[in-house]
């Protein structure tokens, strides 16, 4: 577990942008099981690729004309139960921090693992997500 004073600004980077932070397994289950339409879930992290690539890419993509109905986030290493439950919904992909998942009617339809985020610019990540939004949103 990371100290809250360390991770709060990293979490706020997304919540200040309109992402809803999920802190429990129950919140994740409710959000993904009861969402008609689309939901983007960012598994946030303290790593550099979350700060430089994943969070900025997700925020850029969220500005697109077609965008998910809900913007959600869990924080790996902070909200452990919420993150574990979100990762159950992301199967068959292995746990990955950071990662970004798009769900339609509760089903995973697009997924960016850490290996798709590391070394790629926020703009490339945003373009990847926008293509998924065009298809599913």
C-alpha positions as CSV (number, residue, x, y, z in Angstrom):
1,X,0.0,0.0,0.0
2,X,1.2,3.5,-0.9
3,X,0.7,6.4,1.5
4,X,-2.4,8.5,0.7
5,X,-0.3,11.7,0.7
6,X,1.8,10.3,-2.1
7,X,-0.9,9.0,-4.3
8,X,-3.6,11.7,-3.8
9,X,-2.3,14.0,-6.5
10,X,-2.0,11.1,-8.9
11,X,-5.6,10.1,-8.2
12,X,-6.8,13.7,-8.5
13,X,-5.2,13.9,-11.9
14,X,-8.0,11.8,-13.2
15,X,-10.8,12.6,-10.7
16,X,-10.4,16.4,-11.3
17,X,-10.9,15.6,-15.0
18,X,-14.3,13.8,-14.4
19,X,-13.2,10.2,-13.7
20,X,-15.1,8.6,-10.9
21,X,-12.8,6.9,-8.4
22,X,-13.9,3.4,-7.3
23,X,-12.6,2.4,-3.9
24,X,-14.2,-1.0,-3.2
25,X,-15.0,-4.2,-4.9
26,X,-18.7,-3.5,-4.5
27,X,-18.4,-0.2,-6.3
28,X,-16.6,-1.8,-9.2
29,X,-19.2,-4.6,-9.4
30,X,-22.0,-2.1,-9.3
31,X,-20.4,0.2,-11.9
32,X,-19.6,-2.5,-14.4
33,X,-22.5,-4.9,-13.9
34,X,-25.1,-2.1,-14.0
35,X,-23.8,0.1,-16.8
36,X,-25.7,0.1,-20.0
37,X,-23.5,1.7,-22.7
38,X,-19.8,2.2,-22.3
39,X,-17.4,2.7,-19.4
40,X,-13.7,3.4,-19.6
41,X,-11.7,2.1,-16.6
42,X,-8.1,3.4,-16.0
43,X,-6.0,1.3,-13.6
44,X,-3.9,4.1,-12.2
45,X,-0.4,3.6,-10.8
46,X,2.5,5.5,-9.3
47,X,4.8,4.5,-12.1
48,X,6.2,7.0,-14.6
49,X,4.4,5.5,-17.5
50,X,1.1,6.2,-15.7
51,X,2.1,9.8,-15.2
52,X,3.6,10.5,-18.6
53,X,1.4,8.3,-20.8
54,X,-1.6,6.5,-19.4
55,X,-3.3,9.4,-17.5
56,X,-2.6,12.1,-20.1
57,X,-3.7,9.7,-22.9
58,X,-6.9,8.8,-21.2
59,X,-7.7,12.5,-20.5
60,X,-7.0,13.4,-24.2
61,X,-9.2,10.6,-25.4
62,X,-12.0,11.7,-23.1
63,X,-12.2,15.0,-25.0
64,X,-13.2,13.1,-28.2
65,X,-16.7,13.7,-29.5
66,X,-17.6,10.1,-29.1
67,X,-16.6,9.1,-25.6
68,X,-17.7,6.5,-23.0
69,X,-20.8,7.1,-21.0
70,X,-18.8,6.7,-17.8
71,X,-15.1,7.4,-16.9
72,X,-13.9,5.3,-14.0
73,X,-10.6,4.6,-12.2
74,X,-9.1,2.4,-9.6
75,X,-5.7,2.9,-8.1
76,X,-3.3,-0.2,-8.0
77,X,-1.5,-0.4,-4.7
78,X,-4.0,1.8,-3.0
79,X,-7.5,0.5,-3.5
80,X,-6.5,-3.2,-3.6
81,X,-10.0,-4.8,-3.4
82,X,-11.3,-2.4,-6.1
83,X,-8.3,-3.1,-8.3
84,X,-8.6,-6.8,-7.9
85,X,-12.3,-6.8,-8.8
86,X,-11.7,-4.6,-11.8
87,X,-9.0,-7.0,-13.0
88,X,-11.5,-9.9,-12.8
89,X,-13.6,-8.0,-15.3
90,X,-10.5,-7.6,-17.5
91,X,-9.8,-11.3,-17.8
92,X,-8.3,-13.0,-19.7
93,X,-5.6,-10.3,-19.6
94,X,-3.1,-10.6,-16.7
95,X,-2.9,-7.9,-14.1
96,X,-1.3,-4.8,-15.5
97,X,-0.6,-1.4,-14.0
98,X,-1.3,1.0,-15.5
99,X,-3.9,-0.3,-17.9
100,X,-7.0,1.1,-19.7
101,X,-10.1,-0.9,-20.4
102,X,-13.2,-0.1,-22.4
103,X,-16.4,-1.9,-21.5
104,X,-19.7,-2.0,-23.4
105,X,-22.7,-3.2,-21.5
106,X,-20.4,-4.7,-18.9
107,X,-18.3,-6.7,-21.3
108,X,-14.6,-5.9,-22.1
109,X,-14.2,-4.8,-25.7
110,X,-10.8,-3.0,-25.8
111,X,-7.8,-3.2,-23.5
112,X,-4.4,-1.5,-23.3
113,X,-1.9,-3.3,-21.1
114,X,1.2,-1.7,-19.7
115,X,3.2,-3.0,-22.6
116,X,0.9,-1.0,-24.9
117,X,1.4,2.1,-22.7
118,X,5.1,2.1,-21.9
119,X,7.2,4.0,-24.5
120,X,4.2,5.4,-26.3
121,X,3.2,9.0,-26.1
122,X,-0.1,10.2,-24.6
123,X,-1.1,11.2,-28.1
124,X,-0.7,7.7,-29.4
125,X,-2.6,6.2,-26.5
126,X,-5.4,8.8,-27.0
127,X,-5.6,7.9,-30.7
128,X,-5.8,4.2,-29.9
129,X,-8.6,4.9,-27.4
130,X,-10.5,7.2,-29.8
131,X,-10.5,4.5,-32.5
132,X,-12.1,2.2,-29.9
133,X,-14.6,4.9,-28.9
134,X,-15.6,5.4,-32.6
135,X,-16.3,1.7,-32.8
136,X,-18.0,1.0,-29.5
137,X,-19.4,4.3,-28.1
